[in-house]
Amino acid sequence: MADDVDDQDMSFAEGDAETTSVPKAKGAGPGILRILMIVGIALGAVILMATVAVITVSILNKQQKPMAAVPVTEEYVGHLPLYVYVTTIGEIRTKTKDKEPHSVSVKINLGFEEGDTESEIELGKRMNQVRDRLRNFFAMKYADELGPEQEVELKDEIRQNLNQLLTKPTIKEVLFEQLNVLAM
């Protein structure tokens, strides 16, 4: 009987069969590789996000005009200080520097700090020099330079010019009571 297999020839005992076992790797091999792979993916994602952010910001900056200095208007200026004004200068009349001169008639008030009597006294003593400087100042201007658009610059120039005449720069404000520029 060829089909009869002798069960006794087959033995499943532990000692009889040759067992082949796969040697285990020493160290953390697959664990370290997995950690390095995760760190590499995270690092790549961070670099990609940073690159996209830099490109986006550079595109947005190219489309906008650069920010200029923010102009200061009267809304942002605190309360205006109170000054004592010298109004004894009187009316100054002269002609402009144009080819066809214009007539200039101006009355100016000068503001000083309250309690600054020394400067007021000095200005009184130099009144003829002040009137001459003012007349010369307006005579050296063209009619276009004396328009209402330039009043702030004119007041500042006059203040600086007259402060050079005084021993201390104490004129704080220049006001036009009247400024007329008429064609002749």
VMD Tcl script that builds the backbone (N, CA, C; Angstrom):
set m [mol new atoms 552]
animate dup $m
set s [atomselect $m all]
$s set {name element resname resid chain x y z} {
  {N N MET 1 A 0.791 -1.153 0.000}
  {CA C MET 1 A 0.000 0.000 0.000}
  {C C MET 1 A 0.843 1.228 0.000}
  {N N ALA 2 A 0.794 1.731 -1.095}
  {CA C ALA 2 A 1.632 2.894 -1.299}
  {C C ALA 2 A 1.012 4.110 -0.691}
  {N N ASP 3 A -0.267 4.055 -0.520}
  {CA C ASP 3 A -0.926 5.212 0.040}
  {C C ASP 3 A -0.762 5.275 1.542}
  {N N ASP 4 A -0.377 4.219 2.071}
  {CA C ASP 4 A -0.240 4.240 3.522}
  {C C ASP 4 A 1.050 4.951 3.879}
  {N N VAL 5 A 0.909 5.921 4.602}
  {CA C VAL 5 A 2.066 6.695 5.035}
  {C C VAL 5 A 2.313 6.330 6.484}
  {N N ASP 6 A 3.519 6.094 6.719}
  {CA C ASP 6 A 3.851 5.713 8.070}
  {C C ASP 6 A 3.956 6.973 8.897}
  {N N ASP 7 A 3.035 7.087 9.827}
  {CA C ASP 7 A 2.991 8.278 10.659}
  {C C ASP 7 A 4.138 8.304 11.641}
  {N N GLN 8 A 4.748 7.237 11.827}
  {CA C GLN 8 A 5.795 7.190 12.820}
  {C C GLN 8 A 7.087 7.765 12.264}
  {N N ASP 9 A 7.206 7.774 10.958}
  {CA C ASP 9 A 8.423 8.341 10.381}
  {C C ASP 9 A 8.442 9.867 10.539}
  {N N MET 10 A 7.303 10.394 10.637}
  {CA C MET 10 A 7.250 11.850 10.777}
  {C C MET 10 A 7.146 12.179 12.245}
  {N N SER 11 A 8.048 12.872 12.640}
  {CA C SER 11 A 7.970 13.246 14.039}
  {C C SER 11 A 8.036 14.768 14.123}
  {N N PHE 12 A 7.209 15.265 14.966}
  {CA C PHE 12 A 7.132 16.711 15.098}
  {C C PHE 12 A 7.741 17.163 16.404}
  {N N ALA 13 A 8.576 16.431 16.891}
  {CA C ALA 13 A 9.201 16.790 18.154}
  {C C ALA 13 A 10.167 17.951 17.924}
  {N N GLU 14 A 10.368 18.719 18.963}
  {CA C GLU 14 A 11.179 19.931 18.826}
  {C C GLU 14 A 12.638 19.619 18.571}
  {N N GLY 15 A 13.085 18.670 19.100}
  {CA C GLY 15 A 14.502 18.383 18.982}
  {C C GLY 15 A 14.863 17.733 17.688}
  {N N ASP 16 A 13.942 17.106 17.044}
  {CA C ASP 16 A 14.274 16.348 15.857}
  {C C ASP 16 A 14.365 17.220 14.620}
  {N N ALA 17 A 13.516 18.144 14.485}
  {CA C ALA 17 A 13.466 18.937 13.248}
  {C C ALA 17 A 14.524 20.030 13.290}
  {N N GLU 18 A 15.077 20.312 12.133}
  {CA C GLU 18 A 16.051 21.389 12.055}
  {C C GLU 18 A 15.304 22.698 11.888}
  {N N THR 19 A 15.522 23.568 12.778}
  {CA C THR 19 A 14.846 24.856 12.694}
  {C C THR 19 A 15.828 25.894 12.225}
  {N N THR 20 A 15.398 26.678 11.253}
  {CA C THR 20 A 16.225 27.772 10.753}
  {C C THR 20 A 15.590 29.065 11.241}
  {N N SER 21 A 16.307 29.826 11.953}
  {CA C SER 21 A 15.769 31.095 12.450}
  {C C SER 21 A 16.524 32.246 11.800}
  {N N VAL 22 A 15.797 33.330 11.556}
  {CA C VAL 22 A 16.389 34.517 10.949}
  {C C VAL 22 A 17.085 35.292 12.063}
  {N N PRO 23 A 18.350 35.668 11.842}
  {CA C PRO 23 A 19.032 36.395 12.906}
  {C C PRO 23 A 18.432 37.795 13.055}
  {N N LYS 24 A 18.214 38.225 14.268}
  {CA C LYS 24 A 17.647 39.558 14.539}
  {C C LYS 24 A 18.747 40.599 14.423}
  {N N ALA 25 A 18.364 41.762 13.845}
  {CA C ALA 25 A 19.317 42.841 13.712}
  {C C ALA 25 A 19.542 43.486 15.062}
  {N N LYS 26 A 20.749 43.856 15.288}
  {CA C LYS 26 A 21.067 44.489 16.560}
  {C C LYS 26 A 20.968 45.991 16.376}
  {N N GLY 27 A 20.515 46.740 17.366}
  {CA C GLY 27 A 20.341 48.186 17.288}
  {C C GLY 27 A 18.907 48.525 16.938}
  {N N ALA 28 A 18.656 49.809 16.637}
  {CA C ALA 28 A 17.288 50.273 16.413}
  {C C ALA 28 A 17.001 50.486 14.949}
  {N N GLY 29 A 17.699 49.981 14.037}
  {CA C GLY 29 A 17.635 50.134 12.595}
  {C C GLY 29 A 16.347 50.676 12.009}
  {N N PRO 30 A 15.281 49.892 11.917}
  {CA C PRO 30 A 14.064 50.373 11.272}
  {C C PRO 30 A 13.417 51.538 12.017}
  {N N GLY 31 A 13.542 51.641 13.309}
  {CA C GLY 31 A 12.954 52.742 14.088}
  {C C GLY 31 A 13.611 54.068 13.766}
  {N N ILE 32 A 14.927 54.080 13.654}
  {CA C ILE 32 A 15.652 55.315 13.330}
  {C C ILE 32 A 15.327 55.759 11.911}
  {N N LEU 33 A 15.244 54.809 10.996}
  {CA C LEU 33 A 14.904 55.182 9.622}
  {C C LEU 33 A 13.527 55.833 9.553}
  {N N ARG 34 A 12.599 55.297 10.297}
  {CA C ARG 34 A 11.245 55.859 10.294}
  {C C ARG 34 A 11.257 57.281 10.877}
  {N N ILE 35 A 11.987 57.506 11.974}
  {CA C ILE 35 A 12.082 58.842 12.588}
  {C C ILE 35 A 12.746 59.815 11.625}
  {N N LEU 36 A 13.826 59.418 10.978}
  {CA C LEU 36 A 14.505 60.297 10.019}
  {C C LEU 36 A 13.596 60.642 8.847}
  {N N MET 37 A 12.782 59.692 8.409}
  {CA C MET 37 A 11.861 59.954 7.312}
  {C C MET 37 A 10.815 60.999 7.733}
  {N N ILE 38 A 10.286 60.902 8.938}
  {CA C ILE 38 A 9.287 61.866 9.426}
  {C C ILE 38 A 9.906 63.249 9.578}
  {N N VAL 39 A 11.117 63.325 10.131}
  {CA C VAL 39 A 11.813 64.616 10.286}
  {C C VAL 39 A 12.082 65.232 8.920}
  {N N GLY 40 A 12.492 64.440 7.944}
  {CA C GLY 40 A 12.748 64.947 6.588}
  {C C GLY 40 A 11.491 65.498 5.951}
  {N N ILE 41 A 10.377 64.818 6.108}
  {CA C ILE 41 A 9.108 65.307 5.541}
  {C C ILE 41 A 8.703 66.609 6.210}
  {N N ALA 42 A 8.820 66.691 7.540}
  {CA C ALA 42 A 8.462 67.914 8.265}
  {C C ALA 42 A 9.363 69.076 7.835}
  {N N LEU 43 A 10.659 68.825 7.709}
  {CA C LEU 43 A 11.592 69.875 7.285}
  {C C LEU 43 A 11.269 70.351 5.872}
  {N N GLY 44 A 10.953 69.441 4.992}
  {CA C GLY 44 A 10.572 69.809 3.629}
  {C C GLY 44 A 9.301 70.648 3.614}
  {N N ALA 45 A 8.323 70.304 4.468}
  {CA C ALA 45 A 7.082 71.078 4.542}
  {C C ALA 45 A 7.340 72.493 5.040}
  {N N VAL 46 A 8.206 72.640 6.054}
  {CA C VAL 46 A 8.539 73.969 6.586}
  {C C VAL 46 A 9.232 74.811 5.519}
  {N N ILE 47 A 10.157 74.241 4.796}
  {CA C ILE 47 A 10.862 74.977 3.739}
  {C C ILE 47 A 9.888 75.392 2.642}
  {N N LEU 48 A 8.981 74.517 2.276}
  {CA C LEU 48 A 7.983 74.843 1.256}
  {C C LEU 48 A 7.091 75.992 1.714}
  {N N MET 49 A 6.626 75.969 2.950}
  {CA C MET 49 A 5.760 77.040 3.458}
  {C C MET 49 A 6.504 78.364 3.527}
  {N N ALA 50 A 7.764 78.348 3.966}
  {CA C ALA 50 A 8.547 79.578 4.037}
  {C C ALA 50 A 8.759 80.166 2.646}
  {N N THR 51 A 9.031 79.315 1.670}
  {CA C THR 51 A 9.231 79.783 0.290}
  {C C THR 51 A 7.960 80.416 -0.257}
  {N N VAL 52 A 6.829 79.785 -0.024}
  {CA C VAL 52 A 5.556 80.333 -0.496}
  {C C VAL 52 A 5.273 81.673 0.180}
  {N N ALA 53 A 5.554 81.799 1.475}
  {CA C ALA 53 A 5.316 83.055 2.187}
  {C C ALA 53 A 6.195 84.174 1.643}
  {N N VAL 54 A 7.476 83.881 1.403}
  {CA C VAL 54 A 8.395 84.906 0.884}
  {C C VAL 54 A 7.958 85.361 -0.500}
  {N N ILE 55 A 7.582 84.451 -1.347}
  {CA C ILE 55 A 7.144 84.809 -2.705}
  {C C ILE 55 A 5.867 85.634 -2.652}
  {N N THR 56 A 4.928 85.252 -1.803}
  {CA C THR 56 A 3.675 86.001 -1.684}
  {C C THR 56 A 3.918 87.427 -1.204}
  {N N VAL 57 A 4.753 87.599 -0.187}
  {CA C VAL 57 A 5.038 88.938 0.337}
  {C C VAL 57 A 5.749 89.786 -0.714}
  {N N SER 58 A 6.670 89.204 -1.453}
  {CA C SER 58 A 7.379 89.997 -2.472}
  {C C SER 58 A 6.432 90.418 -3.594}
  {N N ILE 59 A 5.490 89.568 -3.959}
  {CA C ILE 59 A 4.515 89.948 -4.989}
  {C C ILE 59 A 3.619 91.068 -4.481}
  {N N LEU 60 A 3.173 90.983 -3.233}
  {CA C LEU 60 A 2.313 92.027 -2.675}
  {C C LEU 60 A 3.049 93.347 -2.542}
  {N N ASN 61 A 4.323 93.323 -2.183}
  {CA C ASN 61 A 5.086 94.563 -2.038}
  {C C ASN 61 A 5.340 95.231 -3.379}
  {N N LYS 62 A 5.434 94.482 -4.445}
  {CA C LYS 62 A 5.662 95.068 -5.763}
  {C C LYS 62 A 4.414 95.784 -6.263}
  {N N GLN 63 A 3.250 95.364 -5.822}
  {CA C GLN 63 A 2.003 95.940 -6.312}
  {C C GLN 63 A 1.644 97.226 -5.590}
  {N N GLN 64 A 2.137 97.450 -4.388}
  {CA C GLN 64 A 1.772 98.623 -3.625}
  {C C GLN 64 A 2.857 99.672 -3.722}
  {N N LYS 65 A 2.429 100.934 -3.590}
  {CA C LYS 65 A 3.389 102.025 -3.552}
  {C C LYS 65 A 4.040 102.025 -2.179}
  {N N PRO 66 A 5.300 102.450 -2.103}
  {CA C PRO 66 A 5.942 102.479 -0.793}
  {C C PRO 66 A 5.266 103.518 0.109}
  {N N MET 67 A 5.254 103.238 1.383}
  {CA C MET 67 A 4.609 104.117 2.344}
  {C C MET 67 A 5.452 105.359 2.528}
  {N N ALA 68 A 4.861 106.512 2.334}
  {CA C ALA 68 A 5.565 107.775 2.519}
  {C C ALA 68 A 5.333 108.245 3.954}
  {N N ALA 69 A 5.982 109.325 4.296}
  {CA C ALA 69 A 5.783 109.886 5.624}
  {C C ALA 69 A 4.327 110.307 5.781}
  {N N VAL 70 A 3.783 110.033 6.912}
  {CA C VAL 70 A 2.394 110.376 7.173}
  {C C VAL 70 A 2.328 111.863 7.466}
  {N N PRO 71 A 1.535 112.604 6.697}
  {CA C PRO 71 A 1.468 114.047 6.941}
  {C C PRO 71 A 0.751 114.333 8.260}
  {N N VAL 72 A 1.255 115.322 8.948}
  {CA C VAL 72 A 0.639 115.732 10.201}
  {C C VAL 72 A -0.310 116.873 9.891}
  {N N THR 73 A -1.559 116.700 10.234}
  {CA C THR 73 A -2.550 117.741 10.004}
  {C C THR 73 A -2.908 118.373 11.328}
  {N N GLU 74 A -3.732 119.389 11.263}
  {CA C GLU 74 A -4.121 120.088 12.477}
  {C C GLU 74 A -4.897 119.180 13.425}
  {N N GLU 75 A -5.510 118.117 12.910}
  {CA C GLU 75 A -6.241 117.196 13.772}
  {C C GLU 75 A -5.318 116.555 14.792}
  {N N TYR 76 A -4.075 116.260 14.398}
  {CA C TYR 76 A -3.163 115.537 15.252}
  {C C TYR 76 A -2.338 116.446 16.153}
  {N N VAL 77 A -2.369 117.724 15.912}
  {CA C VAL 77 A -1.610 118.668 16.708}
  {C C VAL 77 A -2.429 118.978 17.957}
  {N N GLY 78 A -1.763 119.052 19.077}
  {CA C GLY 78 A -2.458 119.353 20.324}
  {C C GLY 78 A -2.990 120.777 20.312}
  {N N HIS 79 A -3.358 121.257 21.470}
  {CA C HIS 79 A -3.874 122.618 21.581}
  {C C HIS 79 A -2.805 123.617 21.177}
  {N N LEU 80 A -3.221 124.635 20.463}
  {CA C LEU 80 A -2.279 125.672 20.049}
  {C C LEU 80 A -1.904 126.514 21.264}
  {N N PRO 81 A -0.637 126.826 21.398}
  {CA C PRO 81 A -0.221 127.629 22.553}
  {C C PRO 81 A -0.698 129.074 22.413}
  {N N LEU 82 A -0.846 129.726 23.542}
  {CA C LEU 82 A -1.234 131.137 23.556}
  {C C LEU 82 A 0.025 131.985 23.570}
  {N N TYR 83 A 0.077 132.941 22.667}
  {CA C TYR 83 A 1.228 133.834 22.585}
  {C C TYR 83 A 0.768 135.263 22.817}
  {N N VAL 84 A 1.728 136.093 23.146}
  {CA C VAL 84 A 1.515 137.531 23.223}
  {C C VAL 84 A 1.989 138.089 21.888}
  {N N TYR 85 A 1.152 138.924 21.238}
  {CA C TYR 85 A 1.465 139.402 19.893}
  {C C TYR 85 A 1.873 140.863 19.886}
  {N N VAL 86 A 2.886 141.143 19.079}
  {CA C VAL 86 A 3.313 142.520 18.827}
  {C C VAL 86 A 2.644 142.949 17.533}
  {N N THR 87 A 1.821 143.996 17.633}
  {CA C THR 87 A 1.039 144.447 16.466}
  {C C THR 87 A 1.468 145.833 16.005}
  {N N THR 88 A 2.558 146.353 16.525}
  {CA C THR 88 A 2.969 147.726 16.228}
  {C C THR 88 A 3.845 147.849 14.995}
  {N N ILE 89 A 3.986 146.801 14.238}
  {CA C ILE 89 A 4.852 146.860 13.050}
  {C C ILE 89 A 4.237 147.768 11.996}
  {N N GLY 90 A 2.952 147.742 11.862}
  {CA C GLY 90 A 2.277 148.584 10.882}
  {C C GLY 90 A 2.247 147.944 9.506}
  {N N GLU 91 A 1.808 148.705 8.536}
  {CA C GLU 91 A 1.659 148.199 7.171}
  {C C GLU 91 A 2.970 148.363 6.407}
  {N N ILE 92 A 3.363 147.333 5.695}
  {CA C ILE 92 A 4.562 147.345 4.859}
  {C C ILE 92 A 4.080 147.335 3.408}
  {N N ARG 93 A 4.638 148.256 2.601}
  {CA C ARG 93 A 4.278 148.309 1.177}
  {C C ARG 93 A 5.555 148.244 0.350}
  {N N THR 94 A 5.467 147.431 -0.720}
  {CA C THR 94 A 6.606 147.293 -1.624}
  {C C THR 94 A 6.109 146.742 -2.952}
  {N N LYS 95 A 7.051 146.504 -3.865}
  {CA C LYS 95 A 6.734 145.915 -5.170}
  {C C LYS 95 A 7.455 144.577 -5.281}
  {N N THR 96 A 6.878 143.677 -6.064}
  {CA C THR 96 A 7.490 142.362 -6.248}
  {C C THR 96 A 8.641 142.437 -7.238}
  {N N LYS 97 A 9.337 141.327 -7.407}
  {CA C LYS 97 A 10.517 141.219 -8.250}
  {C C LYS 97 A 10.156 140.885 -9.703}
  {N N ASP 98 A 8.889 140.774 -10.047}
  {CA C ASP 98 A 8.448 140.405 -11.393}
  {C C ASP 98 A 8.856 141.452 -12.420}
  {N N LYS 99 A 8.839 141.052 -13.730}
  {CA C LYS 99 A 9.109 142.009 -14.807}
  {C C LYS 99 A 8.063 143.111 -14.792}
  {N N GLU 100 A 6.827 142.713 -14.629}
  {CA C GLU 100 A 5.756 143.683 -14.413}
  {C C GLU 100 A 5.393 143.586 -12.944}
  {N N PRO 101 A 5.974 144.452 -12.109}
  {CA C PRO 101 A 5.839 144.286 -10.662}
  {C C PRO 101 A 4.391 144.394 -10.174}
  {N N HIS 102 A 4.147 143.667 -9.103}
  {CA C HIS 102 A 2.863 143.722 -8.415}
  {C C HIS 102 A 3.069 144.518 -7.127}
  {N N SER 103 A 2.035 145.136 -6.657}
  {CA C SER 103 A 2.091 145.878 -5.408}
  {C C SER 103 A 1.776 144.921 -4.250}
  {N N VAL 104 A 2.587 144.997 -3.190}
  {CA C VAL 104 A 2.389 144.158 -2.012}
  {C C VAL 104 A 2.100 145.054 -0.828}
  {N N SER 105 A 1.029 144.733 -0.124}
  {CA C SER 105 A 0.675 145.438 1.101}
  {C C SER 105 A 0.441 144.371 2.172}
  {N N VAL 106 A 1.183 144.479 3.282}
  {CA C VAL 106 A 1.110 143.426 4.298}
  {C C VAL 106 A 1.153 144.024 5.704}
  {N N LYS 107 A 0.340 143.454 6.594}
  {CA C LYS 107 A 0.387 143.763 8.026}
  {C C LYS 107 A 0.670 142.457 8.744}
  {N N ILE 108 A 1.702 142.478 9.586}
  {CA C ILE 108 A 2.162 141.259 10.254}
  {C C ILE 108 A 2.108 141.438 11.766}
  {N N ASN 109 A 1.710 140.368 12.456}
  {CA C ASN 109 A 1.764 140.310 13.915}
  {C C ASN 109 A 2.740 139.203 14.294}
  {N N LEU 110 A 3.584 139.490 15.291}
  {CA C LEU 110 A 4.589 138.528 15.731}
  {C C LEU 110 A 4.243 138.011 17.119}
  {N N GLY 111 A 4.275 136.686 17.279}
  {CA C GLY 111 A 3.914 136.066 18.551}
  {C C GLY 111 A 5.131 135.647 19.355}
  {N N PHE 112 A 5.088 135.983 20.664}
  {CA C PHE 112 A 6.135 135.632 21.606}
  {C C PHE 112 A 5.526 134.832 22.757}
  {N N GLU 113 A 6.373 134.120 23.494}
  {CA C GLU 113 A 5.922 133.421 24.695}
  {C C GLU 113 A 5.389 134.453 25.686}
  {N N GLU 114 A 4.384 134.036 26.443}
  {CA C GLU 114 A 3.844 134.929 27.473}
  {C C GLU 114 A 4.924 135.199 28.514}
  {N N GLY 115 A 5.058 136.451 28.903}
  {CA C GLY 115 A 6.038 136.822 29.914}
  {C C GLY 115 A 7.416 137.120 29.353}
  {N N ASP 116 A 7.609 137.038 28.044}
  {CA C ASP 116 A 8.907 137.316 27.428}
  {C C ASP 116 A 8.969 138.798 27.071}
  {N N THR 117 A 9.128 139.626 28.090}
  {CA C THR 117 A 9.134 141.080 27.865}
  {C C THR 117 A 10.449 141.550 27.249}
  {N N GLU 118 A 11.548 140.830 27.498}
  {CA C GLU 118 A 12.843 141.227 26.941}
  {C C GLU 118 A 12.796 141.252 25.415}
  {N N SER 119 A 12.195 140.215 24.828}
  {CA C SER 119 A 12.137 140.139 23.369}
  {C C SER 119 A 11.235 141.231 22.805}
  {N N GLU 120 A 10.146 141.518 23.492}
  {CA C GLU 120 A 9.251 142.583 23.018}
  {C C GLU 120 A 9.959 143.934 23.065}
  {N N ILE 121 A 10.734 144.155 24.115}
  {CA C ILE 121 A 11.476 145.421 24.233}
  {C C ILE 121 A 12.535 145.497 23.137}
  {N N GLU 122 A 13.260 144.406 22.916}
  {CA C GLU 122 A 14.289 144.399 21.870}
  {C C GLU 122 A 13.664 144.625 20.497}
  {N N LEU 123 A 12.521 144.007 20.254}
  {CA C LEU 123 A 11.842 144.197 18.970}
  {C C LEU 123 A 11.433 145.653 18.795}
  {N N GLY 124 A 10.969 146.280 19.868}
  {CA C GLY 124 A 10.618 147.705 19.797}
  {C C GLY 124 A 11.815 148.567 19.440}
  {N N LYS 125 A 12.981 148.232 19.999}
  {CA C LYS 125 A 14.198 148.995 19.710}
  {C C LYS 125 A 14.676 148.765 18.271}
  {N N ARG 126 A 14.391 147.594 17.715}
  {CA C ARG 126 A 14.832 147.248 16.358}
  {C C ARG 126 A 13.704 147.388 15.332}
  {N N MET 127 A 12.676 148.130 15.651}
  {CA C MET 127 A 11.502 148.191 14.778}
  {C C MET 127 A 11.851 148.672 13.368}
  {N N ASN 128 A 12.735 149.655 13.233}
  {CA C ASN 128 A 13.110 150.129 11.896}
  {C C ASN 128 A 13.821 149.029 11.099}
  {N N GLN 129 A 14.684 148.252 11.780}
  {CA C GLN 129 A 15.365 147.139 11.113}
  {C C GLN 129 A 14.359 146.046 10.721}
  {N N VAL 130 A 13.399 145.784 11.585}
  {CA C VAL 130 A 12.382 144.768 11.302}
  {C C VAL 130 A 11.553 145.186 10.084}
  {N N ARG 131 A 11.118 146.435 10.066}
  {CA C ARG 131 A 10.310 146.924 8.922}
  {C C ARG 131 A 11.122 146.852 7.626}
  {N N ASP 132 A 12.417 147.201 7.683}
  {CA C ASP 132 A 13.269 147.148 6.496}
  {C C ASP 132 A 13.454 145.712 6.023}
  {N N ARG 133 A 13.681 144.788 6.957}
  {CA C ARG 133 A 13.831 143.373 6.582}
  {C C ARG 133 A 12.565 142.837 5.934}
  {N N LEU 134 A 11.417 143.195 6.492}
  {CA C LEU 134 A 10.155 142.720 5.935}
  {C C LEU 134 A 9.918 143.292 4.539}
  {N N ARG 135 A 10.203 144.599 4.376}
  {CA C ARG 135 A 10.033 145.214 3.063}
  {C C ARG 135 A 10.953 144.548 2.050}
  {N N ASN 136 A 12.202 144.298 2.415}
  {CA C ASN 136 A 13.170 143.649 1.543}
  {C C ASN 136 A 12.756 142.200 1.247}
  {N N PHE 137 A 12.239 141.514 2.247}
  {CA C PHE 137 A 11.790 140.124 2.074}
  {C C PHE 137 A 10.722 140.036 0.989}
  {N N PHE 138 A 9.727 140.892 1.063}
  {CA C PHE 138 A 8.641 140.851 0.077}
  {C C PHE 138 A 9.075 141.403 -1.277}
  {N N ALA 139 A 10.045 142.328 -1.301}
  {CA C ALA 139 A 10.543 142.872 -2.565}
  {C C ALA 139 A 11.350 141.835 -3.339}
  {N N MET 140 A 11.884 140.839 -2.660}
  {CA C MET 140 A 12.693 139.800 -3.308}
  {C C MET 140 A 11.853 138.604 -3.767}
  {N N LYS 141 A 10.559 138.689 -3.645}
  {CA C LYS 141 A 9.667 137.588 -4.031}
  {C C LYS 141 A 8.935 137.925 -5.331}
  {N N TYR 142 A 8.564 136.865 -6.059}
  {CA C TYR 142 A 7.702 137.010 -7.218}
  {C C TYR 142 A 6.254 136.931 -6.741}
  {N N ALA 143 A 5.336 137.466 -7.521}
  {CA C ALA 143 A 3.924 137.470 -7.129}
  {C C ALA 143 A 3.403 136.045 -6.941}
  {N N ASP 144 A 3.885 135.099 -7.748}
  {CA C ASP 144 A 3.450 133.700 -7.613}
  {C C ASP 144 A 3.837 133.101 -6.264}
  {N N GLU 145 A 4.914 133.589 -5.681}
  {CA C GLU 145 A 5.388 133.058 -4.405}
  {C C GLU 145 A 4.623 133.616 -3.208}
  {N N LEU 146 A 3.735 134.553 -3.460}
  {CA C LEU 146 A 3.012 135.205 -2.367}
  {C C LEU 146 A 1.537 134.812 -2.318}
  {N N GLY 147 A 1.192 133.709 -2.954}
  {CA C GLY 147 A -0.199 133.257 -2.965}
  {C C GLY 147 A -0.586 132.574 -1.665}
  {N N PRO 148 A -1.879 132.346 -1.490}
  {CA C PRO 148 A -2.365 131.712 -0.260}
  {C C PRO 148 A -1.821 130.295 -0.060}
  {N N GLU 149 A -1.456 129.613 -1.148}
  {CA C GLU 149 A -0.928 128.255 -1.033}
  {C C GLU 149 A 0.438 128.246 -0.340}
  {N N GLN 150 A 1.166 129.336 -0.417}
  {CA C GLN 150 A 2.518 129.406 0.141}
  {C C GLN 150 A 2.566 130.122 1.495}
  {N N GLU 151 A 1.431 130.446 2.086}
  {CA C GLU 151 A 1.437 131.228 3.329}
  {C C GLU 151 A 2.207 130.562 4.456}
  {N N VAL 152 A 2.078 129.264 4.596}
  {CA C VAL 152 A 2.781 128.568 5.683}
  {C C VAL 152 A 4.293 128.709 5.508}
  {N N GLU 153 A 4.775 128.517 4.287}
  {CA C GLU 153 A 6.212 128.653 4.030}
  {C C GLU 153 A 6.670 130.097 4.230}
  {N N LEU 154 A 5.860 131.049 3.783}
  {CA C LEU 154 A 6.211 132.466 3.958}
  {C C LEU 154 A 6.340 132.808 5.440}
  {N N LYS 155 A 5.372 132.375 6.242}
  {CA C LYS 155 A 5.407 132.667 7.683}
  {C C LYS 155 A 6.652 132.070 8.323}
  {N N ASP 156 A 6.997 130.860 7.923}
  {CA C ASP 156 A 8.181 130.216 8.492}
  {C C ASP 156 A 9.455 130.953 8.078}
  {N N GLU 157 A 9.537 131.357 6.823}
  {CA C GLU 157 A 10.712 132.105 6.355}
  {C C GLU 157 A 10.845 133.434 7.092}
  {N N ILE 158 A 9.727 134.130 7.258}
  {CA C ILE 158 A 9.764 135.423 7.967}
  {C C ILE 158 A 10.199 135.216 9.411}
  {N N ARG 159 A 9.651 134.193 10.065}
  {CA C ARG 159 A 10.009 133.914 11.462}
  {C C ARG 159 A 11.510 133.641 11.577}
  {N N GLN 160 A 12.051 132.811 10.688}
  {CA C GLN 160 A 13.484 132.507 10.735}
  {C C GLN 160 A 14.324 133.750 10.446}
  {N N ASN 161 A 13.900 134.548 9.474}
  {CA C ASN 161 A 14.627 135.752 9.079}
  {C C ASN 161 A 14.674 136.763 10.227}
  {N N LEU 162 A 13.527 136.984 10.874}
  {CA C LEU 162 A 13.499 137.963 11.965}
  {C C LEU 162 A 14.182 137.433 13.221}
  {N N ASN 163 A 14.143 136.140 13.469}
  {CA C ASN 163 A 14.840 135.575 14.631}
  {C C ASN 163 A 16.346 135.736 14.499}
  {N N GLN 164 A 16.863 135.795 13.259}
  {CA C GLN 164 A 18.294 136.037 13.061}
  {C C GLN 164 A 18.663 137.461 13.460}
  {N N LEU 165 A 17.702 138.360 13.376}
  {CA C LEU 165 A 17.931 139.762 13.724}
  {C C LEU 165 A 17.997 139.950 15.240}
  {N N LEU 166 A 17.232 139.176 15.989}
  {CA C LEU 166 A 17.175 139.310 17.444}
  {C C LEU 166 A 18.335 138.571 18.105}
  {N N THR 167 A 18.643 138.947 19.349}
  {CA C THR 167 A 19.746 138.288 20.051}
  {C C THR 167 A 19.399 136.839 20.391}
  {N N LYS 168 A 18.121 136.555 20.664}
  {CA C LYS 168 A 17.659 135.186 20.917}
  {C C LYS 168 A 16.502 134.904 19.951}
  {N N PRO 169 A 16.441 133.696 19.390}
  {CA C PRO 169 A 15.332 133.363 18.472}
  {C C PRO 169 A 14.034 133.124 19.257}
  {N N THR 170 A 13.336 134.212 19.564}
  {CA C THR 170 A 12.174 134.101 20.441}
  {C C THR 170 A 10.836 134.292 19.729}
  {N N ILE 171 A 10.838 134.615 18.454}
  {CA C ILE 171 A 9.573 134.743 17.726}
  {C C ILE 171 A 9.044 133.334 17.475}
  {N N LYS 172 A 7.858 133.061 17.968}
  {CA C LYS 172 A 7.278 131.718 17.876}
  {C C LYS 172 A 6.261 131.592 16.750}
  {N N GLU 173 A 5.626 132.708 16.382}
  {CA C GLU 173 A 4.580 132.631 15.370}
  {C C GLU 173 A 4.496 133.947 14.611}
  {N N VAL 174 A 4.187 133.843 13.326}
  {CA C VAL 174 A 3.968 135.001 12.465}
  {C C VAL 174 A 2.549 134.894 11.918}
  {N N LEU 175 A 1.782 135.953 12.065}
  {CA C LEU 175 A 0.408 135.988 11.552}
  {C C LEU 175 A 0.276 137.129 10.556}
  {N N PHE 176 A -0.437 136.861 9.472}
  {CA C PHE 176 A -0.744 137.911 8.509}
  {C C PHE 176 A -2.106 138.495 8.871}
  {N N GLU 177 A -2.093 139.745 9.263}
  {CA C GLU 177 A -3.365 140.434 9.465}
  {C C GLU 177 A -3.931 140.826 8.100}
  {N N GLN 178 A -3.002 141.114 7.183}
  {CA C GLN 178 A -3.389 141.482 5.814}
  {C C GLN 178 A -2.239 141.114 4.891}
  {N N LEU 179 A -2.557 140.517 3.740}
  {CA C LEU 179 A -1.546 140.237 2.727}
  {C C LEU 179 A -2.230 140.403 1.382}
  {N N ASN 180 A -1.941 141.523 0.722}
  {CA C ASN 180 A -2.535 141.822 -0.579}
  {C C ASN 180 A -1.441 141.931 -1.625}
  {N N VAL 181 A -1.632 141.204 -2.731}
  {CA C VAL 181 A -0.725 141.290 -3.863}
  {C C VAL 181 A -1.582 141.694 -5.046}
  {N N LEU 182 A -1.351 142.921 -5.553}
  {CA C LEU 182 A -2.190 143.469 -6.608}
  {C C LEU 182 A -1.367 143.775 -7.846}
  {N N ALA 183 A -1.904 143.476 -9.007}
  {CA C ALA 183 A -1.233 143.820 -10.244}
  {C C ALA 183 A -1.322 145.323 -10.447}
  {N N MET 184 A -0.261 145.909 -10.950}
  {CA C MET 184 A -0.229 147.364 -11.133}
  {C C MET 184 A -0.697 147.749 -12.512}
}
mol reanalyze $m
mol bondsrecalc $m
mol representation Tube
mol addrep $m
